[in-house]
Amino acid sequence: MAQTVPDPVSRRGGADAGPTGWIVFAGTMLFIVGMFDAIWGLGAVLNDEVVTVGGGKGVLVWDFTAWGWLHIVIGAIMIAAAVGLFAMKGWARWLGILFASISAITQVGVLPAFPIWGLIVIALDVVVIYQLTARWDPGY
């Protein structure tokens, strides 16, 4: 007798079932990383004299104020994608993957100033990308 694999809707308990544990985990991590980015950006914008390194030359690309605004925008979009994941929106998955990737790349610019902070946020970004790609149930 052939085994049948239940479709994703029946595994979730109906079409209106909420997000699974992996989606909640990815959404939570995306929200946390978005908050980290936004708070770091806010700190850089409000007082860029505090976040200086190496004679005040700033990060690799711009000064800390411009870099801070970039992090605020990226963080806000990541928070919106996390809310979309909790609401089970398909666009939120791809937006989360895109902006977690962008966040990891922008953290490279922060590494000379704050290496431990940058590495922690990059690691969290990688976890989010993994959860939104490898652990995604195709039924969503």
C-alpha positions in Angstrom: 0.0 0.0 0.0 1.4 3.4 -1.0 1.9 6.0 1.7 0.5 9.4 1.2 2.2 12.5 2.5 -0.3 15.0 4.0 -0.3 18.3 2.3 1.0 21.3 4.2 -2.4 22.8 4.9 -3.6 19.6 6.7 -0.3 19.5 8.6 -0.8 23.0 9.9 -4.3 22.2 11.0 -6.3 24.1 8.4 -5.8 27.0 6.0 -6.1 29.6 8.6 -3.6 28.1 11.0 -0.9 30.4 12.4 2.9 30.3 11.7 4.9 27.2 12.7 7.8 27.3 15.2 10.4 27.8 12.5 8.6 30.8 11.1 8.1 32.3 14.5 11.8 31.7 15.3 12.9 33.4 12.0 10.5 36.3 12.5 11.7 36.8 16.1 15.4 36.7 15.0 14.6 39.1 12.1 12.9 41.4 14.6 15.8 41.3 17.0 18.4 42.0 14.3 16.2 44.8 12.9 16.0 46.4 16.4 19.8 46.0 16.8 20.4 47.7 13.5 17.9 50.5 14.2 19.3 51.2 17.7 22.9 51.2 16.5 21.9 53.5 13.7 20.1 55.8 16.1 23.1 55.9 18.4 25.4 56.8 15.5 23.0 59.5 14.3 22.4 61.1 17.6 26.0 61.2 18.9 28.5 60.2 16.2 31.3 61.5 18.5 30.8 58.5 20.7 31.0 56.0 17.9 34.4 56.8 16.5 37.5 54.8 15.9 40.9 55.2 14.5 41.2 58.9 14.8 37.5 59.6 13.9 37.7 58.4 10.3 34.5 56.4 10.8 33.6 53.2 9.0 34.9 51.9 5.7 32.6 53.9 3.4 31.0 57.0 5.1 31.0 58.8 8.3 29.1 57.3 11.2 26.1 59.6 10.8 25.4 58.5 7.2 26.1 54.9 8.2 23.7 55.3 11.1 20.9 56.5 8.8 21.5 53.5 6.5 21.2 51.1 9.6 18.0 52.8 10.7 16.4 52.3 7.3 17.5 48.7 7.1 16.4 47.9 10.6 13.0 49.4 10.0 12.5 47.3 6.9 13.6 44.2 8.7 11.1 44.9 11.5 8.4 45.3 8.9 9.4 42.0 7.3 9.3 40.3 10.7 5.7 41.5 11.3 4.9 40.2 7.8 6.3 36.8 8.7 4.1 36.7 11.8 1.1 37.6 9.6 2.1 34.7 7.2 2.7 37.0 4.2 4.8 35.4 1.4 6.5 38.7 0.5 7.9 38.9 4.0 10.0 35.8 3.5 11.8 37.2 0.5 12.1 40.7 2.0 13.6 39.1 5.1 16.1 37.2 3.1 17.1 40.2 1.1 17.5 42.6 4.0 19.2 40.1 6.3 21.7 39.7 3.5 22.1 43.5 3.2 22.4 43.8 7.0 25.2 41.2 7.1 27.0 43.1 4.3 26.7 46.5 5.9 28.0 45.0 9.2 31.3 44.5 7.4 31.7 48.3 7.4 31.3 48.3 11.2 33.9 45.6 11.8 36.9 47.9 12.2 35.0 50.0 14.8 33.1 47.3 16.7 34.3 43.8 15.7 32.4 41.8 18.3 29.1 43.7 17.7 29.5 43.3 13.9 30.2 39.5 14.2 27.2 38.9 16.5 24.8 40.7 14.1 26.3 38.9 11.1 25.8 35.6 12.9 22.2 36.5 13.7 21.6 37.5 10.0 23.0 34.1 8.9 20.6 32.3 11.3 17.6 34.3 9.8 18.7 33.5 6.2 19.0 29.8 7.1 15.6 29.7 8.8 13.9 31.5 5.9 15.5 29.3 3.2 16.3 25.8 4.5 13.6 25.5 7.0 10.7 27.0 5.0 7.7 24.8 4.4 6.7 25.1 0.7 3.1 25.2 1.7 3.3 28.8 2.9 
